[in-house]
Amino acid sequence: MKTKQRYNTRLHALELLLLGAVGVFLLSGAMSVQTQSALAERVVRLHVLANSDSEADQALKLTVRDAVLAETEVLLDGAETREDAAGILKTQLPHLRQVAERTLAERGSADPVEVRLETAEFPTKEYDGFTLPAGEYLALRVLIGEAAGRNWWCVVFPPLCSTAATEVPEVAVSAGLSGEQVRLITEEDGYVLKFKCVELWQQLRKRLS
């Protein structure tokens, strides 16, 4: 009888421990999702989708990426907020499509291009000098041809993908990111655990919806 009581006590203690761990995870996840949402309000991502996974189409994707990045860097030179950047990009979508199509034509490709400014889902992605958590972001999306190939993600505002790793914090702050957000994306604030919490929360949200 005493053995059974001790067993039940240990089981109860284990259940409490597990419940506590779940509570900590949920709290951490909720805070991490809030951080990701606040971060998403400060940036515009770039999403370039290749026509296919062929070696030629993947090479064309990178060439288009470079051309679009160079053009957006000029267009967004005076943008101070995400709203500024979004407003400029929205008016320049036809121009950016022409830039992409001209780049393809110069390399012998007649693939059509669609350029959109819309909300898209992104996975956690590591770059040179910073990392962005999974979640929904406003994105400049460049769809080449069938857009059935491996894609490429980065950031057009602030221009973090064309910024040296050592200058990322300064550029991020100038675009309105808080010190906490900068520490998060530059891996100085335990980003691995926090980003995993964000991913799990995003997966839970999708299942529930």
C-alpha positions as CSV (number, residue, x, y, z in Angstrom):
1,M,0.0,0.0,0.0
2,K,2.8,2.4,1.0
3,T,4.6,1.5,-2.2
4,K,1.5,2.4,-4.3
5,Q,1.2,5.7,-2.4
6,R,4.8,6.6,-3.1
7,Y,4.3,5.7,-6.8
8,N,1.2,7.9,-7.0
9,T,3.0,10.7,-5.3
10,R,5.9,10.5,-7.7
11,L,3.5,10.3,-10.6
12,H,1.7,13.4,-9.4
13,A,4.9,15.3,-9.0
14,L,5.9,14.3,-12.5
15,E,2.6,15.5,-13.9
16,L,3.0,18.8,-12.1
17,L,6.5,19.1,-13.5
18,L,5.3,18.4,-17.0
19,L,2.5,20.9,-16.6
20,G,4.9,23.5,-15.4
21,A,7.2,22.8,-18.4
22,V,4.2,23.2,-20.8
23,G,3.2,26.4,-19.1
24,V,6.7,27.8,-19.5
25,F,6.8,26.8,-23.2
26,L,3.4,28.3,-23.9
27,L,4.4,31.6,-22.2
28,S,7.8,31.7,-24.0
29,G,6.0,30.8,-27.3
30,A,3.5,33.6,-26.9
31,M,6.2,36.1,-26.1
32,S,8.2,35.0,-29.1
33,V,5.3,35.2,-31.5
34,Q,4.6,38.7,-30.3
35,T,8.3,39.6,-31.0
36,Q,8.0,38.1,-34.5
37,S,4.8,40.0,-35.2
38,A,6.4,43.3,-34.0
39,L,9.5,42.5,-36.2
40,A,7.3,41.8,-39.2
41,E,5.9,45.3,-38.9
42,R,9.3,46.7,-39.6
43,V,10.6,44.7,-42.6
44,V,9.7,43.9,-46.2
45,R,11.0,40.5,-47.4
46,L,12.1,39.5,-50.9
47,H,10.9,36.2,-52.3
48,V,12.2,35.1,-55.7
49,L,10.7,31.9,-57.2
50,A,12.5,30.1,-60.1
51,N,10.8,28.7,-63.1
52,S,12.0,25.2,-62.2
53,D,14.8,23.4,-60.4
54,S,16.9,23.0,-63.5
55,E,20.5,24.3,-63.2
56,A,19.8,27.0,-65.9
57,D,16.6,28.2,-64.2
58,Q,18.2,28.4,-60.8
59,A,21.1,30.4,-62.2
60,L,18.5,32.8,-63.8
61,K,16.8,33.1,-60.5
62,L,20.0,34.4,-58.9
63,T,20.6,36.8,-61.7
64,V,17.1,38.2,-61.4
65,R,17.6,38.4,-57.6
66,D,20.7,40.5,-58.0
67,A,19.0,42.8,-60.5
68,V,15.9,43.3,-58.3
69,L,18.0,43.9,-55.1
70,A,20.2,46.5,-56.9
71,E,17.0,48.3,-58.2
72,T,15.2,48.2,-54.8
73,E,18.2,49.6,-53.0
74,V,18.1,52.7,-55.3
75,L,14.3,53.0,-55.0
76,L,14.2,52.6,-51.3
77,D,17.1,54.8,-50.5
78,G,15.0,57.5,-48.8
79,A,12.5,55.1,-47.1
80,E,12.5,55.5,-43.3
81,T,9.7,53.0,-42.4
82,R,8.1,49.9,-43.7
83,E,5.1,52.0,-44.7
84,D,7.4,54.2,-46.8
85,A,9.0,51.2,-48.4
86,A,5.7,49.5,-49.1
87,G,4.3,52.6,-50.7
88,I,7.3,53.0,-53.0
89,L,7.3,49.3,-54.0
90,K,3.6,49.3,-54.7
91,T,4.0,52.1,-57.3
92,Q,7.1,50.5,-58.8
93,L,5.8,46.9,-59.3
94,P,5.5,47.4,-63.1
95,H,9.0,48.8,-63.3
96,L,10.5,46.0,-61.2
97,R,8.7,43.4,-63.5
98,Q,10.4,45.1,-66.5
99,V,13.8,45.0,-64.7
100,A,13.3,41.2,-64.1
101,E,12.1,40.5,-67.6
102,R,14.9,42.6,-69.2
103,T,17.4,40.7,-67.1
104,L,16.0,37.4,-68.3
105,A,15.9,38.5,-71.9
106,E,19.6,39.5,-71.8
107,R,20.3,35.9,-71.0
108,G,18.1,34.5,-73.7
109,S,15.1,33.7,-71.6
110,A,11.5,34.6,-72.6
111,D,10.0,33.5,-69.3
112,P,7.2,35.9,-68.1
113,V,7.5,37.5,-64.7
114,E,4.9,38.4,-62.0
115,V,5.9,40.9,-59.3
116,R,3.6,41.2,-56.3
117,L,3.6,42.9,-52.9
118,E,1.7,40.7,-50.6
119,T,1.8,38.8,-47.3
120,A,3.5,35.5,-47.4
121,E,4.6,32.8,-45.0
122,F,8.3,32.3,-44.4
123,P,10.3,29.7,-42.5
124,T,13.1,30.6,-40.1
125,K,16.0,31.7,-42.3
126,E,19.6,32.4,-41.5
127,Y,21.6,35.0,-43.4
128,D,25.1,36.5,-43.1
129,G,25.0,38.3,-39.8
130,F,21.3,37.8,-38.9
131,T,18.4,35.4,-38.7
132,L,14.6,36.0,-39.1
133,P,12.0,33.8,-37.4
134,A,9.3,31.9,-39.2
135,G,6.0,33.7,-39.7
136,E,4.0,36.0,-42.0
137,Y,5.7,39.0,-43.6
138,L,4.9,41.6,-46.2
139,A,7.0,40.5,-49.2
140,L,8.0,41.6,-52.6
141,R,7.5,38.4,-54.6
142,V,9.1,37.8,-57.9
143,L,7.6,34.8,-59.7
144,I,9.5,33.6,-62.8
145,G,7.7,31.5,-65.4
146,E,5.9,28.6,-63.7
147,A,7.4,29.6,-60.3
148,A,7.8,25.9,-59.6
149,G,11.5,25.8,-58.6
150,R,13.4,26.3,-55.4
151,N,12.9,29.8,-54.1
152,W,15.2,32.4,-52.5
153,W,14.3,34.6,-49.5
154,C,15.9,37.8,-48.2
155,V,15.0,41.3,-47.0
156,V,14.6,44.5,-49.2
157,F,13.8,46.8,-46.3
158,P,15.9,47.5,-44.5
159,P,18.5,46.5,-47.0
160,L,20.0,43.8,-44.8
161,C,20.9,41.4,-47.6
162,S,23.2,43.9,-49.2
163,T,24.7,45.1,-45.9
164,A,27.9,43.8,-44.4
165,A,27.3,41.6,-41.4
166,T,29.0,44.0,-39.1
167,E,26.7,46.8,-40.2
168,V,23.4,44.9,-39.8
169,P,22.6,46.2,-36.3
170,E,23.1,49.9,-37.3
171,V,21.0,49.5,-40.5
172,A,18.3,47.6,-38.6
173,V,18.1,50.3,-35.9
174,S,17.9,53.1,-38.6
175,A,14.8,51.3,-40.0
176,G,13.0,51.4,-36.7
177,L,13.8,48.0,-35.2
178,S,14.1,48.1,-31.4
179,G,17.2,47.0,-29.5
180,E,15.5,43.8,-28.4
181,Q,14.6,43.0,-32.0
182,V,18.1,43.7,-33.2
183,R,19.5,41.4,-30.5
184,L,17.1,38.7,-31.5
185,I,17.9,38.7,-35.2
186,T,21.6,39.0,-34.7
187,E,21.7,35.9,-32.5
188,E,22.6,37.7,-29.3
189,D,19.5,36.8,-27.3
190,G,19.0,33.0,-27.4
191,Y,17.4,33.0,-30.8
192,V,17.5,29.3,-31.4
193,L,15.0,28.4,-28.7
194,K,12.8,31.4,-29.3
195,F,12.6,30.8,-33.0
196,K,11.7,27.1,-32.4
197,C,8.9,28.3,-30.2
198,V,7.7,30.6,-33.0
199,E,7.8,27.7,-35.5
200,L,5.8,25.4,-33.1
201,W,3.2,28.2,-32.4
202,Q,2.8,28.8,-36.2
203,Q,2.3,25.1,-36.8
204,L,-0.3,25.0,-34.0
205,R,-2.1,28.1,-35.4
206,K,-2.3,26.4,-38.8
207,R,-3.8,23.2,-37.4
208,L,-6.3,25.1,-35.3
209,S,-7.4,27.2,-38.3
